[in-house]
């Protein structure tokens, strides 16, 4: 169990690695938004920038506890969930990175780029829920 557990695909996170990376991402987001409050008070950033970053951090704060809890449970019970852990990790880190770097940029007339990462988090939650239900039923 290292930072990256390689299965049949070279960039697959196991449950423990995914939980650790999502936690680190969430802590970084919290510290970053706190530092932004200081910048706002010093008039070195706008209220609009602060609101975008704050909303993004709050969105992360909704998903991170779910992922961390479920992934740590899966790791403790040796439940295989590498695909879901990878989607959760890339979705969580990617969502934050894209929202904070390029913001609400859209793909043509389609949804914003960050929606790609948001959808990965939804898919991951569905996979994790399915995995836990199967485990609980003894399948």
N, C-alpha and C positions, 0 to 999 in steps of 0.2 A: 504494500500500500504506500506508494510514493505520491508525489504531487500529480504526476500523470501516470495513470495505469493504462498500459497499452494492451488492448484486446486484439481483435481482428482488424481494427481500424486504428490508425496512428494517433488520433487526437480524441481519445475517449477518457472522460473523467469517471472515476468510481464515486460511490456515494460520499465517502469521507472527504475526498479531495474536492468534490463539488461543494459540499457544505463549508469547508474551510475557505474556499475562494469566494463564495457568496458572502460569507461573514466578513472577509477582508474588504470586499467591494462595498458592503453596507457601512462598515466602520469608516472607510475612506469618504463615502458620500456624506456621512454625518459630520465628520471633521471639516470637510470642504465647505459645506453650507454654513457651518459655524464661522469659519474664516471669512466667508462672504458677508456675514452680518457685520463684521468689523470693517470690511471694505466699504460697505454701504454707509456705515456711520462716518467713515472718513471721506465720503463722496468720491470714491474711486471706482464705483460701479453704479449702474442705474437700478432703480426699483424694478423695472421690467426684467432685467437680467436676473436679479435676485429671485423674482417670482418663478421664472422658468426653472432655475436650479433647485429652488425649494420644492416646487411641485414634483420634479423628477425624483428628488430624494425621498419625498413622502410616498410616491408610488413604489419606489424600491422598498421602503419600510413596510409596505403592505405585503409584498411577496417574499421578502427575505426570511422572515420567521417561519413561514410555511415550508419553504424549501429546506432551510437549515434543520428544522425539526424532523421532517419526513426523511431527509437524506441521512441524518445521524441515526435515526431509528433503523433505517435499512442497513446502514453500515454495522450497527450493533448486532442486528439479527442475521447478518450475512445474506441479505436479500439482494439479488442481482438486479441492478437498475441503471446500468451504465448509459444506455441511450437517454433515459429521462434525466439522469444527472448531468450529462453533457448538454442537453437542451436547456436545462435550468441554468447551468453555469454560463453558457454562452449568451443565453437570452438575458440574464440579469446583468452581466458585465457589459454586454453590447448595448442594451437599452440605455444604461447610464452614460456610456461613452458617446453614443450617437446623439442623444438629447443634449448633452453638454458641449459637444463640439460643433455639430452642424444644425442643431435645433430641429425645427419643424419642416425641413426641406422635403419636398415631395418628389416622387418618381413620376414625371410627366403630370397627368391629371389624376394619378392614383393616390394612395394613402401616403402618409409621411414615411420616411425611411425607417424610423424607429419602430414602426408597426411590425416590421420583420422580426425584430427581437421580442416585441411584446407577444406576438403569436407563438414564438418558441416557448415562452413561459406558460401559455395556456396549454399547449400540446404536452409539455412536460407534466403539468398538474394532472392532466387526464391520464397520462401513462403511469404516474406515481400512484394515483388513486386506484387504477386498475390493478397495479402490482400489489398494493396493500390489500385490496379486497380478495385477490386470489390467494395471497399468503394467509389471510385470516380464515378463509374457507378451507385451507389445506390443499389447494390445488397445486 
